[in-house]
């Protein structure tokens, strides 16, 4: 078993064997989520990377847009276009 750490574009990367990953699975997953570290698991026929999903973190950067709805938001719930909409066929 071996663990090798190298730096790649400011993100640490750890290389583990599958046996080592199995022994430390939950702590390895917690470390990836907390630090953003990339873990590469080496197998005889290739390798697999475990990376943190950043899509949920992008939502945390959303900025509020007060005043986007001009008027009472409850009025939008009953809005109907059935009488004014004309399909063009």
Secondary structure, 3 states (H helix, E strand, C coil): CCCEEEEECCEEEEEEEHHHHHHCHHHHHHHHHHHCCEEEEEECCEEEEECCCCHHHHHCCCCCCCCCCCCCCHHHHCCCCCCCCCCCC
